[in-house]
């Protein structure tokens, strides 16, 4: 899966059959920032302009822009899964590093 990104922000994109255009929003933040385009090229331009406008507006309002992803992810796991993952420490890796490596491997496999 390819994701449209700009300056660390990702686009969530849908197609409107009613309007015959692509409609997007910046994903991962609480502020609602939308954009649209009739083609992928127009959508990309509109997305990049929306990100730039968002960053400029935040600067003018003297407030920090929301960050799309902090790097922290909380998970609830069944105890048996947690225990199995904890064996990663035997290989010299922390649970965090093992999980990061495993998820990165899965994402790499899916994108190939």
Secondary structure as GFF3:
##gff-version 3
##sequence-region A 1 112
A	DSSP	beta_strand	5	6	.	.	.	ID=ss1
A	DSSP	beta_strand	9	16	.	.	.	ID=ss2
A	DSSP	beta_strand	21	27	.	.	.	ID=ss3
A	DSSP	beta_strand	34	37	.	.	.	ID=ss4
A	DSSP	alpha_helix	40	60	.	.	.	ID=ss5
A	DSSP	alpha_helix	79	86	.	.	.	ID=ss6
A	DSSP	three_ten_helix	87	91	.	.	.	ID=ss7
A	DSSP	alpha_helix	95	111	.	.	.	ID=ss8
###
